[in-house]
Amino acid sequence: MPKPRRARRALTAGALLIALLASPAFAQDDAPISDPLPDPTPSRHGLVLTEFATLPKSESVPPPTDSRLKRWARINHLGEVPDRSRRLYVPDLNGKLHLLDRTGASHEYLDTAAAVGPDFWSHQGLGSGLGSVAFHPAFARNGTFYTVHTEGRDALTAKTPDLPAPANGRLHSVITEWVADDPSADSFSGTRRDVLRLGFQNVYHNIQEIAFNPNARPWSRDYGLLYVAVGDGAAGAGGTVPQDLTVPQGKILRIDPSGTNSASGRYGVPRTNPFAGQEGVLGEIYAYGLRNPHRISWDTGGRHRMFAGNIGEHRVDSVYEVRAGDNFGWSNREGPFAYRKASNPTCGVFPLPEDDALNGYTYPVAAINHKPSAERPCADSGTALIGGFVHRGRQIPELYGKYVYAEGVSGRLLYSDARDMRRGEPLATAYQLQLFDAATGAAVTMRELAGHNRVDLRFGTDRRGALYVLSKANGKVWKVTDAITSR
């Protein structure tokens, strides 16, 4: 395979390396680091959450055996339909896409599980099922939107992935285009076609999210191009898949769903992609070196930067600023630290080598710790960073210009100041937000609001920038309606 163009790197790893080396964790030059990052700093700001909606109860078919999938409703994110109707949409991983009106009343818009049939897969894998929805920015005129779902069973032998996939894979992720006969209708009627099918070696870390750049205008090169956040299929921890530019796993892809110049002819490969036209390299790749890019978003203010929230392996979850051609280092790096695939019984991370700048890796702009138990240092910590949004709504000035994210299992809401999230600089401070229940005025935790220790928190936003918080535990949606600042 020819050597690809060198990815655009961060300004320098020097400033970050100096800051890290000053930490007490680096007392021994090459010792594993079990606790690499400080805990989030308590914020003076608290958010007032007002209950907005409750989605219908749903179940996987067949019933899951994994208790983490036994939720009231596996609601995965929230957005606004781009047609000025102010309707909100919420996909449930178990298969149904719901619309919410201004009052929070919900109704079913589309049942993707029923449309796909027996191959629809949602009972194994935390991200399996109807994972994400992206409405075309011209939906009001063309009625077009896209979904990504997972398939198993007969699909694994009867259907072929469009891009290189592992032999004997366990799951397919499928991007589907839907065209509504009437874009203003409250239930879907129209046509559909498969756009892109990818195969994965495991039921984890498949396609996590699809999205259009909300800042792109009809005259811009990015308009109508679909970004696809693709996990490594759990193949990265012991292999090289995320660094391999001949496969799509562990990457962010960018495709033109209305184009035809791909190998399958069902979508286009934008000529402006960083590897487009290079022999032996997938032109669909926009950025690479990721384990589980769970969420992607764009700042609608400032410099309109793109961010990705990535769930790490053992110790670090990260937020990256994403630019074309970036290599985020997995599985040679976990966040801003070295990762070792073998001879690491503590499952810690390691200091960066002195010559690290030669690698051209792009490091996070914010990050938080994983903290497994001391007795089982290689066990799943049970925590996961859920990427969010830079808040640009005017109703909550305390949040303005803050990137709001979360530790999704416990439901801790966090933020970092977008001004401090700079490539090549020390990590931005993570602040933990206080929460208050609008109904009672009392301080509260998401675990209390969700009625369960496993919150499974997700985010959403509307076109005015309002922030919404979702919980799979009880299927509820809250709107952030105010903020309280303590002295």
JOKA-V733436 format. One record per backbone hydrogen bond with DSSP energy under -1.0 kcal/mol. CO is the residue of the C=O (numbers start at 1). NH is the residue of the N-H. If there is no record, write none. Layout:
co: [CO:CO]
nh: [NH:NH]
This chain:
co: [13:14:15:16:17:18:20:23:24:28:33:41:44:45:46:47:48:49:50:53:66:67:69:72:73:74:78:79:81:87:88:89:90:91:92:93:95:96:97:97:98:99:100:101:105:107:109:110:111:112:113:117:119:125:129:132:134:136:138:138:139:143:144:145:146:147:148:148:149:150:151:152:153:154:154:155:171:172:173:174:175:175:176:177:178:179:182:189:191:193:196:197:198:200:200:205:206:209:211:213:217:220:222:226:227:228:229:231:232:240:241:242:244:245:250:251:252:252:253:255:256:256:267:268:270:273:275:278:282:284:286:287:288:289:291:292:292:295:297:301:305:306:307:308:309:310:315:317:318:319:319:320:323:326:327:329:329:332:337:338:344:349:350:353:355:356:365:366:368:376:384:386:389:391:396:399:401:402:403:404:405:406:407:407:408:409:412:413:414:415:416:417:420:422:430:431:432:434:435:436:437:442:445:446:447:447:455:456:458:459:460:462:466:467:468:469:470:471:472:472:475:476:477:477:478:479:482:484]
nh: [17:18:19:20:21:22:23:26:27:31:349:432:486:434:484:436:481:438:479:477:69:70:71:58:75:93:461:89:83:81:100:79:98:76:95:130:112:92:109:110:90:107:88:104:101:99:188:97:115:116:117:120:152:128:131:148:146:139:141:142:143:180:136:178:134:176:131:132:174:121:172:155:156:157:158:159:200:151:198:149:195:196:147:193:145:191:185:181:179:177:175:162:173:170:171:233:231:229:227:216:220:223:225:255:211:253:208:250:235:243:244:289:247:282:290:230:286:287:228:226:259:268:262:256:273:276:278:281:285:254:325:252:328:330:232:294:311:309:307:304:299:322:297:320:295:318:370:368:310:365:366:308:326:288:362:332:333:339:334:350:347:33:338:356:358:359:428:319:317:379:408:406:404:401:399:402:418:391:416:389:414:386:411:412:457:455:407:433:405:431:403:420:422:425:41:415:43:47:444:49:441:437:449:450:451:452:473:472:470:78:468:465:462:480:460:478:458:475:72:73:55:471:52:53:469:50:48:46]
